[in-house]
Amino acid sequence: EIYALGIEREILRRIQSMRKELELINTDKISVAVSGDKKLMKIATESKHIPKIANCSKVCEKLAKSDLEKDWDIEGKKLKISLKKE
């Protein structure tokens, strides 16, 4: 459980970095998708904290279209995060 919270924070940090890169403000709603390592994806999609803090409806596994996609290395595992402004 503590490991999952740490991973959530790492994913959130990357999402916030991507929001900044897209020049979004806190009130801008986004859609988030993750793909890659199954364990990281499970933590991200089941998180209750990420949608609240990142201001997204939910974290899913696929977006039809995204505004920004980035590959990240978290704990030695690969995770692709995609964002789309709603």
N, C-alpha and C positions, 0 to 999 in steps of 0.2 A: 504493500500500500504506500509506503514512504517512497519507494522507487517510482511508482506510478505518478505520485505528486511531483517528484523531481522532473520526470519526463514531461509532464503537462507544462511545467514552467518553462522548460527548454523549448517546447513547441510554441508556446505563447510568445516567448521572446522573439522567435523567428517570424511569427505572424505579425507581431507589432513592427518589426523591422521592415517587413514587406509593405505594411500599411503606410509606413513613413515614406518608403520609396515611391509609392503610388500617390503620395501627397494627400492622403485621406485624413479627415479629422475624426475625433472620437465618436461623433454622432453618425458618421457614415456607416450604413449597414453593409456587411459583406457576406459572401458565400465562401466557404472554405472546403477544399477537398484535399485528401492525403492519399498517397500511394507509396508502396515500398515495403519495408519490413513489417511483417504481420503483427508483431507484438506492439510496435509503435503505433500502427494504424488502429489497433484495438483500443489502446489507451486514449488516443485522440478522439475516436468516434464515440466512445462511451463516456467521455468527460462531461461533467456538468459545469465545470469552471471555465473551460475554453470559450464556449458560446457567450457566456455572460461577460467575461473580461474583454474578449476580442470583438464584441458586438456583432455576432453572426447568428443566424437562425439555428444552424447546426453544422457539425463537421461530417461530411459525407465522403464517399470513396471516389466520386467522379463528378466533374462539372462538364456541361455541354461546351462551354466556352469560358476561358479565363482571361483576366487582364494581366496577370503575372504568375509565372511558374518558376520555382527555384528548387534545386536539389540541395539537401542539407545532410550533414553527417552528425548524427546524434548518438553518443555513446558507441561510436564505431559502426553504427547501422545507418543505412541510407533511407531517407524519407523525402519524397517530393511533395511540396505544398503548393497548392494552386489557390489564388484569390480572384474573386470577381466582385466588383462593386454592384450592389443591388439598386 
